[in-house]
Amino acid sequence: MQIIKSNFHFSFLILIGCILRPSQHQSISSDWQSSANLSSKGFEFSPIDEQALLLFDIIAKSLISCVKICHSTVPCYIFDFDDQSHRCRIFEGNITTMGSIVASSSSQSRVGSIKLYPEQFTNLGQSCSFCQRSKYLTCINNTCLCPAHTYFNGLICQSQKLLGANCTIDGECRLDLNYICLPRQQCGFASMQTGTIVGGYGNGTGGSTLDALQYPTGLAMGIDNSLYVSDYLNHRVIKLQQGSLMGSIVAGTGVAGSNLNQLNGPTGLYVDTSLNIYIADSKNFRIMFWQRDSSIGVKVAGTGVSGNTLNSFSTVVGLSVDLQGNIYLCDSFNHRIMKFTPNSSDAIIVGGTGVAGNSSYQLNTPCGIYFQDLNSYLYVVDSNNHRIQRYNVDVSTNGTTVAGGNGEGSASNQLNSPYSACVSKITNAIYISDSGNNRIQRWRSGATSGVTIAGNGTLINSYSTSLTGLMDVRLSNNENYLFVSEMYYSRIWRFQLI
């Protein structure tokens, strides 16, 4: 990486500055100087939000001219220059978090970024006489403070962050764009903490009409962006089209029963790419396969009675299916995870031993389950151990704790009786229904703690200020939204993600 130094008022120092650091120019105040890292030729800057970051796009005589223009423009910390077209683009922002250096169609294009040093901000908080001619500090109310669109991070005035960036206080976010630091510790609009009711009655009452639900347990997304709901006490599966609160029955009759067209307390749910439905028919102790648009189902696992053999199970809450058609289920009260291969009546135990425990190879009342096809990872909500376990299917029956596992509690590194989980295909973040804490947690991949997405008073809606009790969670196909079934109040929430 080549380094260029510029000084707008002392142009004869520009070429010397290509070699020397600002601290070596003892006769010149650092208030007047900036240094820039330059990329190799053939690259340009690609901002994540050009409208927010591009200050202006002009023609400059030379690279040095472009550097000088950036230096003389207070918000500028990034620029690129094309030696063929003489196009000079001036940006604000942090080059490491607000965009990327990408290949340019011009072989003569370069990207530069202004380097900042703590000594340039030593006068922060002093009277304005100390920063009258500074690029890096501005006078506000007779005090030297960080310029607009920046915040002090303890060392320098850093660029304020854009939509979705991690934050801890409001000042880190672009306040001029109306971003605040949301409770989920991301910059965004305050409205993003507002939940929308997309299923059931918003006031929390249950019912049996097609616009009502009664204890919705399981959620699944169709490839057509429709939402499927296991309507537990109505003994049916409801399909909700995007934008409509009026559902249609796609499995079950609404009356409890054990015939092939009936269900009794459906819980776990999975919808494949052909919109066929797998249903954990919990009180009938069977897994049903409902072909798309069919009026009856087919039993694909279970005996119809509770058991603990390889072909029977107790209450099933969580259900998932991989691309090969293997069915994974949480045999909750037998403390194990069963895998049924296609056309097999006997399962393979892929997690747990059948006896409750808290070792790496044991489970205690597993509830939710999520299969990630990309890595063949199976995520298990180990409810009474207050943790999420990840298994590498067909490799080991030992689980790895990827969230929680620090005892029952409400701290950011703890969970309390989690019920469900789903995993982002984009970031591998885990979204967890932390039901004992009445909240939804997001644990980034490799994180040792989570942040609250909804619940714990962070939900804003005229119907409710919190989430309560058992909840299932599912991401929309484009992962712009998180759906949450609030079982005790017979309704489905939708939250906007970033």
N, C-alpha and C positions, 0 to 999 in steps of 0.2 A: 504494500500500500504506500503510494507516494504521498508526502505531506507538503502542503502549500501553506504559507503564512501570508496573511494580508493585513494591511493597515490603510484604511480609506484616506486618511489625512496625510500619511507619509508614504506616498506611492513609491518613492525610491527604495524603501525598505522591503518591498514585496519580494524581489528576487533574492535578497539576502535571507529573508524569512523562510525561503524554501529549505534552508539548512538549519536555522536556529529555532529553539523553543522560545515562547514569550518570556520566560523567566530570564533568558540570556540577554534580552534587550533592557538592560538596567536603566538606561536613560529615558525610556518610554514607559508611561503608565500602562499597566495591563488593561485599564479601562478602554484603551484605544485599539487593542489588538485582538485578533482572533486567529486561530489556526484551523486548517481544514484537512481532513483526510480525503484523498482522491482515489477513485477506483481506476482500474485499467481502462483502456479504450474499449468501446463496443458495448457499453452498458448505460442504462437510464434508470431513473427512480420510478417505481410504481407504488403510489400511495394507496392505503386501504380506503381512504375517503378523499377523493380529489377535491370535491367541493369545499370540504372543511380545511384542507391543508394547502392548496395551491394559492399563493398570494398574487403572483402575476406571471405572465408568459410573454417575454419580450425578445427583441433582437439585440445582441451585444457584440461588440467588435472582436472580443477575444475571451479566452478562458479567464484571464486576469480581470477583465472588465466584469465578467459575471460574478467572480469571487468578490470584487469590490462592491457590486450592487447588493449582494447578499449581506456583506458586512455592514453596509449603511442602512439596511432594512432591519429594524429592531426584532421583529418576530422570526426572521429567517435563520434557520439552522440546517437547511438542506437545499441543494441546488443541483441541477444538471445542465450541461452545456454541450452542444453539438458543433464541432469545429467546421463541419461542412455547411450547415444551414445557418449557423450562428444563433441558433435558438437557445435562449437562456430561461430556464424555469426556476422560480423561487418558491420554496415551500417553508412552512413552519412545521414543527413536530420533531419527534425523536426517531431517527432513522432505524433504530433497532426494533422498535415496536409498532411503528405506524406505516410500515410499507416494506418494500424489499427492492434490492438492486437486481434488475433483470436484464437479459440480453436486449440490445437495441437493434433496430433495423439499420442504424448508422454505425459504421465501424469507427467513427471519430467522436462518438458521444461518451462523456464521462459523468460520474456522479461525485459530488463533494458533500461533506457534512462538517459543520462547524464543531470543533472540539471545545468543551467547556472544562474549566479548572476551578476548584474550590476557592482559590485566591481571588477570582474575579467577583466573588460574592461576599467577601469579608466585610463589606460596608452595609450589608443588609441590616435594616433597623436603625441605621444612623440618620442624622439629619441630612437634608437634601444637598447640602454643600459637598457631601462626600460622593455623590453620584450624578452630578449635573451633566457630565459629558460621558456617561457610561452607556454602553449598548446593553448591558446585562441587568441593570437595575433601573427602576423608574421612580420618580418622586410622586408619592401619593400622600396627601395630608401631612406635608412637611417631613415625610419619612421615606427612606430608600427601601423600596419593596420590589418583589418580583414583578416583571412586566405582565401584561394581559396574556391570558391563555397559558400561563405557567404557574407552578407552585414550588415551594421550597421543600426539598426532600431530605434536608439535613446537611447537604453538602453544596448543592447547586440549585438554581431555578430550573426545574425540569418541565418539559412540555406537558400540559394537561392532557389527559387521556380521552380516547374516543369510545364509542359505543362498544360495550362488551369487555373492555379492558378491566383487569383486576384492580381493586381499590380498597381503601380502608376508611377514607374520609371524603366528604363532598369536594373539598378543594383540589383533589387529584383529577377530577373530571372536568370536561369542557362546560363550564357553567353557562357560557354564552349560547350554547346549543341546548340548554335546559337539561343537561345530564346531571344526575346526582349519583352518589355512591349508594346503590341499592343495598338492602339487607343481605342479599346474596353475594355482596362484595364484588359487584360489577358495576361499571358505569352504564347508566341507562336512564330512561324516562321514568318518572314516578308512576305513571300509568301502568308500567310493566308489572307492578306488584298487585294490580287489580285482577282478580279472578273473574272468569266468565262462566256462567252456568250453561252447559251444553247438553245436559240430560237430567230428567227428573224435575221436580218442583224446587224452585230456589228457596222456598221457605222451610225446606227440610222435612216436609210431610211425605209419606209414601202413598202409593196407589197402584191400581192394576190396569188403568187405561193405557193406551199406547204412548201417551205423553208423560207417563209416570213410571217410577221404579219402586221396588220394595227390597231394600238391602242389596244393592249392586256389589257383587264380590269381585268378578274378574273382568278385565278389559283386554281387548285386542284390536289392532289396527288392520284394516283391509288395504290392499294396494290401491284401491279406488278412493282412499282417504276417508272411508266410512269407519265408524266406531262401533264395535261389537261389545255388548255388555251381558254378563251373566246376571240375570235378574233372579236372585236366589229364592226369595220367598214367593215370587210369581212363577217359579219353575219353568223358566223360558230364557231364551237368548234373544235379545233385542238388537236390531241394527239401526243405528242413527246415521242418517246421511249428513254430510257436512252442511252446517247452517240451518238444520231443522231440529226441533225438539220433539217431533212426532216420529216415533219409532215404528218398525215393522218386525213381526215375529219371524225369526229364521230357524228356530229350533224349539221344540217343546210346544205344548198346547196351552200353557197357563194353569194347568191342573196337575198336581203331583201324581206320578204314576211310574210304573216300570215297563210299560209297553215300549216298543221301538219308536213310537212317535211322541213319547213322554220323557220328562225329566223330573228329578226330585232333588231340589237343592243344588243347582249347578254352581260350580265355583271356578276353577281354573279354565282358561280359554286360550285357544290358539287358532289363528286363521292363516291358511297357506296362500301361496301366490295365485291359486285358482279359486280363491274364496270358499274353499271347503273348510269346515269347522271341526276342530277337536274340542271335546267338552269333558271336563271332569264332573261326572254325574255323581256327586259325593254321597248322597244318601242311598243310592242304588249300588255303590261300590263298583263302579265300572267307568271306563273311558269310552265315550261315544264319538263316532265319526259321522258327520252330517255333510253329505255331498251338497254342493251348491244347488239351491232351489229344490232340494228334496224335502218331502213331507215326513220322512222317517229317517232314523239313524241306524248305524251298524255298530255293534259292540266290538271294540278292537282290543280291549284289555280288561281284566278283572273277572271275577266269578259271580258277582251280584250279591255276595255276602262279605262281611268284614273278615279279614284274615291276615296272616303274616307269612304265608308261604310265598314261593316265587311267582305264583299265578294269582295271588290275592293281595289285597292291601286294606288298610283302614281308611280314614278320611283323607281325601286328596284335596289340597288347596291349590298348589302351584302346578302348572303344566306347561311344557314346551315341546317343540318338535324340530328336528334338524332337517337339512335339505335332503337327506337320504330317507326320511320318513320314520326315523327312530323317535319313539315317544319317551320323554323324560317326565317323571312325576315325583312330587313330594309325598311320600307315605308318612304323613306328619306324626301320627301317634306310634308308629313303628320306628321312627327316628332314622329313616333311610331314604335314599334316592334310587328309584328303579328305572331301568331302561328296557323298554320293549322294542325289539327289532320288528320290522314289518312281518306280519303273518306268524309271529311267535306268541304262544300263550304263556310262556315262562319268561321272567325278567332276569336281567343281569343287575346286580347291585353295584352301583358306581360311586356311592357315597354313603357314609354311615355304616353302622354294624347291626342295627336293629335294637341296640341298647343305648339309652340316653347317656351322653358323656360330653366332655369338653376338650378332648384331645384333638389333634389335627385330623385324625381319621374317624372321629365321632361327630354326631349331631344331636341336637336336643330340640325336638319339635320343629323341624324345618317347614316353612310355609311357602314362600315365594321361590320361583326358579326362573332362570333366564339362560337360554343357550345362545352363545355367540358363534356363529358359523365360521367367521373368518379365522379364528384361532382354535376352534373346537374347545372353547372354554365354557364351562358350566358354572354359573353363579347361583349360589344357594343362600337363601335367607335363613340363617340358623337362629331362629327366633329366641329361644330361651337361653342361648349363649350370647345373645346381643351382638351378633357379628354377621358379616357377609363372607362366605367361603367360596373360593374359586377352585374348580377342579379342571385338570387337563384330561379330558375324557379319553379313555382307552390307554392312558399312560400310568395313572396312579389314582388310588382311592384316598390318598392323603390330600386334604384341602389346605389352601393357603388363605390366610385371613387378609382381605383387601379393604375392609372397612369395619370399624368397631373393634371388638375384641379386647376392650379396656375396661370390662365390667359394665354392669348396668348403670346408666347415668344420662345426664343431659348436657354434659360438656361437648365441645365441638369434636372431640376424638372418641366420643361414646355414642352408643345407641341404646334404645330401651324397647325391647320386644318388637323389632322390625317385622314387617309383614310381607313386603313386596319389594322388588327391585327391577330396574331395567338398565341397559347399558347403551351409551351412545356409540353408534357405528362410526362417527366422525372423530370424536375425541377420546373414546373409551371411558369417559366419566360415568360414574354409577349414580343413578337417581334412586333414592331409598325412601320407602314409606316407613318412617321412624314412628310407628304408631303409638308407642308408650309415651313419646314426647310430643305427640300431636303436631308433627312437622314433617316436611319433605326435605331430605338432605341430599346435597350433591357432593360426591367425593371424586375429585379429579384423579386421573390415573396416577398411581404411586403416592398419593397424598396420605398424610397421617391424621388428617382431620377433615371434616366436612363443613359446608356452609348451608344455611337454611334458605331454600327456594320459596317455600310457602309454609304457613302455619306459625305458631309461636307469636301471634300478633302481627305478622308481616303481611298477611292477606288483607286486602282492603276491598270491601264490597258491602252493599247495603244489606245483604242477607246475613253476613257473618264477618267476624273479625279474626276467626281462627279455624283451624281444621281439627277434627276430633276423631280419635279412635282408629279403627282398622281402615286401611286405604290400599287400593291397588294403584299402580302407576304405569303409564305407557307413554312413550314418545311418539309424536307424529312422524310420518315418513320422512319429511324434510327436516325434522328435529327443530322446527320453529316453535313448537308447542309441547307442553307436558300435560297429559290428562290424568286426573286423580279422581277415583271413585271414593266418595265419602259415605261409607256403608251405613253408619248409624243415622245419617240424615238423607239417605236415599237420593243422592244427587251426584252429578259428575261435573267437576271443575275443569277448566282449561286455563293454563298459565302460559304467557308468552315468554319464550326463552330468547337468548341473544347468541 
